[in-house]
Amino acid sequence: MSFGGFGSAAVTPAASRAAADYDVPPDVPDSIQDIAWSPTANVLAAGSWDNHVRCWEVQQQGANFQAVARAQFAHKGPVLCTAFSGDGSTVFSGSCDKTAMMWQLGGNSQGQQIAQHDQPIRSIQHIAQANCVVTGSWDKTVKYWDTRSPQPQATVQLSDRVYALDVSYPLMVVATADKQIHCFDLKKPSQIYAVIVSCLIYISHLIIVLSAKLPNYQGISVGKFNKTGEIFAYATSYDWHKGVEHYNPQARNVIRLHHVDAADMTVKAKK
């Protein structure tokens, strides 16, 4: 592609590229907030604003997919986060109803409540090495849970509301609304060992051109790679960045699967 002037090279439109991706059936009735892949198989879970967690089994042959709905679970409020256990047998979810639930795939669809916060639960992860679940909430706390007990193993007070959390044992990082990143050594889970002030809020690391003339195309609300990196699942949903007046109830909320090939991951030579 040449950057010498507009129109100097043909570019495949984003809409055409997206059309080649696979739509996971059925569409979801409301915005899709989170996606999680099983660490052991091509099983996909999604949490959405219609209060539900949905699971699909994905069959893949090269760039061709078939997704079959396998389970559906209900919260009493919008679902903000999802995660799998290390063996892939269990789905965890956190909700605006201030609870986290545990669902056994192929088991009881009622699930089991495993956590409680004072505000919505924004992030959840299973820590297989510690045999516990960690939750991060808008009540400004991180809590660790043994799924057999209604009381947390430990509670850590943070500086602000939790908006993101990730674990790569023994490291856990938690991002809060005041632009701080709290770092934990999970061998000492009750102690924050470092706090980093994020500069990302002030610097543009990504820029995308979106056309206002394509009102039927939704923004991408979340995306995740499967365990091998061969499949990228992404959800198209309205993210409410323009407020309720721009909400289109006819627009689709759908998860799409993209086959990741060598061309996607190869660094292009500079011209």
Secondary structure, DSSP 8 states (H G I E B T S, - for coil): ---SSTTSS----HHHHHHTSEE-SS--SS-EEEEEE-SSSSEEEEEETTSEEEEEEEEEETTEEEEEEEEEEE-SS-EEEEEE-TTSSEEEEEETTSEEEEEETTS-TT-EEEEE-SS-EEEEEEEGGGTEEEEEETTSEEEEE-TT-SS-SEEEE-SS-EEEEEEETTEEEEEETTSEEEEEETTSTT-EEEEEE--GGGS--------TT-TT---EEEEEE-TTSSEEEEEE----TT-GGG--TTS--EEEEEE--HHHHS-----
